[in-house]
Amino acid sequence: MAAMIEVDGLTKRFGPVVAVDNVSMTVARGEVLGFLGPNGAGKSTTMKMISGFLTPTSGTARLCGHDVLDEPLAVKRRLGYLPEGAPTYPDMTVLAFLDWVASVRGFSGAEKHARVERAMRATSLGDVVYYPIEALSKGFKRRVGLAQALLHDPEVLVLDEPTDGLDPNQKHEVRGLITAMAAEKAIVISTHILEEVEAICTRAVVIARGRLVADAAPGALAARSRWHNAVTVRVLPEQRVAAIAALAQLPDVHSVEAEEAPSDGLLAISALPASGVPLEGAVRTALSNAGIAPRDLRIERGRLDEVFRDITTGRPAHPETSQAA
């Protein structure tokens, strides 16, 4: 697929500080790219440069073939941008603000009305349409910002923390909206919510200290976790010793960890594999041979939070553990 976003050697310095250091990547139509990194890593600065709202020290970006430095208006026609903080005019009502945005975008008459209505409907703003923006909650303000980014149906979306401040139901709605749009657009989402990456992103890029340190599908990143293909079973507390002993003797088990499940008093025991090898069959056989019938069995995909910490700090998220006793 042809790249709709092309980032080439973007660098941004603020005095002696290098905020973004030679970042290059591409995003194709149909991709939802999760842009991850700790606070201060350079995410928002990179997104501002991609969107043409901040001039890079060196390097450039192209959206739909248009250079953000040489063709800024052509870029903005094809871009929907939700910046950090979603700045608006707080004394305007939601309807007045979106109507103004539509006018700035060049729409008028029935088409302008239809686009405003469509954007408000997509972001569930109907109940607050006549409220001044300054009177809205943080979540509703975020949705107004998202509505203005979607209003002109752009080919490229760059969304900085689009679900920040939303309640769980609103987050679900926005994730569904992004998923529904994804096939026809190139979308970049900055987020701190790793479950959001797993839920809607087709690819994840991690930035740390201004440099890209990982670029892979979320599943591929999760597979780097020591919990990838781990098997967790729940057993009665009195079966603890026998279950741990049965799992610890398996040749492909690196370690065994146990913790009490507070909801029902059962014990959760996890067998962590050596080198991510599948363990389900061996675990079932070992427990059966020990006369243990687990209440349930779960296979772990891997834990992105662990991988994120490992990648961004340069050290393992958890020290190597010995087999539980």
WOMONOR-V817040 format. One line per field, one symbol per residue. psi: psi as a letter, one per 30 degrees, with the letter a starting at -180 (. if undefined). A space follows every 10 residues. Layout:
BEGIN
psi = ???
END
This chain:
BEGIN
psi = kkkfkjkjhk kkkjbfkjek jhkkllklkf kjjkjlllkg fgeeeeeeee fgfkklelll lkkhfkkfef ieeeeffgkk kjlkfikajf flleeeeeee eeeefgllbe eeeeeeeeee efghgefgeg kkefflleee eeeeeeefff eghlfkkjjj ifgkfkleee eeeeeeeeee fefglkkkkk lfjefeeeef kfkkkkkkhf kkfkjlkeee eeffkffkgl kklklkefge eeeeeeeffk fgkelkkkkk jfegflkkkk jklkggkkfe eeeeeeeefg gkjkelkkkk fljeeeeeee effglkeklk klkl.
END
